[in-house]
Amino acid sequence: MRLLDTVRFLREALRVLRAATDLTGDVDRAIFWYRNEPLPIFGYKTAEHLVTDGRTEDLLRYIESLEAGAAG
Protein backbone atom coordinates (compact mmCIF):
# COMPACT_ATOMS: atom_id res chain seq x y z
CA MET A 1 0.00 0.00 0.00
CA ARG A 2 1.43 3.36 -0.99
CA LEU A 3 1.68 6.19 1.53
CA LEU A 4 -1.15 8.18 -0.06
CA ASP A 5 -3.37 5.10 -0.05
CA THR A 6 -2.56 4.56 3.62
CA VAL A 7 -3.35 8.15 4.50
CA ARG A 8 -6.63 7.96 2.58
CA PHE A 9 -7.58 4.71 4.32
CA LEU A 10 -6.80 6.14 7.76
CA ARG A 11 -8.79 9.31 7.04
CA GLU A 12 -11.80 7.30 5.89
CA ALA A 13 -11.51 4.85 8.79
CA LEU A 14 -11.51 7.75 11.25
CA ARG A 15 -14.62 9.25 9.63
CA VAL A 16 -16.46 5.96 10.08
CA LEU A 17 -15.18 5.42 13.61
CA ARG A 18 -16.23 8.94 14.59
CA ALA A 19 -19.74 8.35 13.22
CA ALA A 20 -19.94 4.95 14.94
CA THR A 21 -18.75 6.48 18.22
CA ASP A 22 -21.39 9.20 17.93
CA LEU A 23 -23.99 6.47 17.42
CA THR A 24 -22.86 4.16 20.24
CA GLY A 25 -21.39 6.69 22.67
CA ASP A 26 -18.46 4.33 23.27
CA VAL A 27 -15.14 4.33 21.41
CA ASP A 28 -14.29 0.73 22.32
CA ARG A 29 -17.67 -0.50 21.15
CA ALA A 30 -17.34 1.46 17.90
CA ILE A 31 -13.90 -0.02 17.23
CA PHE A 32 -15.15 -3.54 17.91
CA TRP A 33 -18.11 -2.98 15.55
CA TYR A 34 -15.85 -1.52 12.85
CA ARG A 35 -13.46 -4.46 12.90
CA ASN A 36 -15.72 -7.42 13.70
CA GLU A 37 -19.43 -6.96 13.02
CA PRO A 38 -20.58 -8.46 9.70
CA LEU A 39 -23.17 -6.20 8.10
CA PRO A 40 -25.92 -8.16 6.30
CA ILE A 41 -26.91 -5.17 4.18
CA PHE A 42 -23.37 -5.16 2.72
CA GLY A 43 -23.03 -8.87 2.05
CA TYR A 44 -21.77 -9.55 5.58
CA LYS A 45 -18.63 -7.48 5.13
CA THR A 46 -17.33 -5.54 8.11
CA ALA A 47 -17.09 -1.77 8.14
CA GLU A 48 -13.32 -2.15 7.90
CA HIS A 49 -13.67 -4.16 4.69
CA LEU A 50 -16.08 -1.61 3.26
CA VAL A 51 -13.62 1.21 3.91
CA THR A 52 -10.90 -0.87 2.25
CA ASP A 53 -13.23 -1.36 -0.73
CA GLY A 54 -13.78 2.40 -1.03
CA ARG A 55 -17.39 2.30 0.21
CA THR A 56 -17.04 4.83 3.02
CA GLU A 57 -19.85 7.05 1.80
CA ASP A 58 -22.25 4.09 1.61
CA LEU A 59 -21.25 3.09 5.12
CA LEU A 60 -21.71 6.62 6.48
CA ARG A 61 -25.18 6.79 4.94
CA TYR A 62 -25.98 3.46 6.62
CA ILE A 63 -24.81 4.78 9.99
CA GLU A 64 -26.90 7.91 9.49
CA SER A 65 -29.93 5.71 8.78
CA LEU A 66 -29.30 3.85 12.04
CA GLU A 67 -29.17 7.17 13.89
CA ALA A 68 -32.51 8.07 12.34
CA GLY A 69 -33.94 4.65 13.26
CA ALA A 70 -34.60 3.62 9.66
CA ALA A 71 -32.41 0.52 9.33
CA GLY A 72 -31.90 -0.91 12.77
Wavefront OBJ file of the C-alpha trace (Angstrom):
o trace
v 0.000 0.000 0.000
v 1.429 3.358 -0.991
v 1.685 6.185 1.530
v -1.154 8.182 -0.060
v -3.369 5.101 -0.047
v -2.558 4.556 3.617
v -3.346 8.149 4.496
v -6.630 7.955 2.581
v -7.577 4.707 4.325
v -6.805 6.142 7.757
v -8.786 9.313 7.042
v -11.801 7.298 5.888
v -11.512 4.852 8.790
v -11.510 7.753 11.246
v -14.621 9.249 9.631
v -16.463 5.957 10.080
v -15.177 5.424 13.609
v -16.232 8.944 14.594
v -19.739 8.351 13.219
v -19.942 4.948 14.941
v -18.747 6.480 18.218
v -21.389 9.196 17.935
v -23.988 6.468 17.423
v -22.862 4.161 20.240
v -21.393 6.685 22.666
v -18.461 4.328 23.271
v -15.142 4.325 21.406
v -14.290 0.733 22.322
v -17.671 -0.503 21.150
v -17.345 1.455 17.898
v -13.902 -0.021 17.227
v -15.154 -3.540 17.914
v -18.114 -2.977 15.547
v -15.846 -1.517 12.854
v -13.462 -4.463 12.898
v -15.722 -7.421 13.702
v -19.429 -6.957 13.020
v -20.576 -8.464 9.696
v -23.169 -6.202 8.104
v -25.917 -8.163 6.304
v -26.908 -5.165 4.184
v -23.374 -5.157 2.725
v -23.028 -8.869 2.046
v -21.772 -9.549 5.582
v -18.629 -7.479 5.127
v -17.328 -5.543 8.109
v -17.091 -1.770 8.139
v -13.317 -2.152 7.897
v -13.668 -4.162 4.690
v -16.078 -1.609 3.259
v -13.619 1.211 3.909
v -10.897 -0.869 2.255
v -13.234 -1.364 -0.730
v -13.781 2.400 -1.032
v -17.394 2.303 0.207
v -17.036 4.825 3.024
v -19.854 7.054 1.801
v -22.253 4.092 1.611
v -21.247 3.095 5.115
v -21.708 6.616 6.479
v -25.184 6.788 4.942
v -25.976 3.461 6.623
v -24.807 4.775 9.994
v -26.904 7.909 9.486
v -29.930 5.711 8.784
v -29.298 3.855 12.044
v -29.172 7.167 13.891
v -32.510 8.068 12.336
v -33.936 4.653 13.263
v -34.599 3.617 9.657
v -32.413 0.522 9.329
v -31.899 -0.914 12.773
l 1 2 3 4 5 6 7 8 9 10 11 12 13 14 15 16 17 18 19 20 21 22 23 24 25 26 27 28 29 30 31 32 33 34 35 36 37 38 39 40 41 42 43 44 45 46 47 48 49 50 51 52 53 54 55 56 57 58 59 60 61 62 63 64 65 66 67 68 69 70 71 72
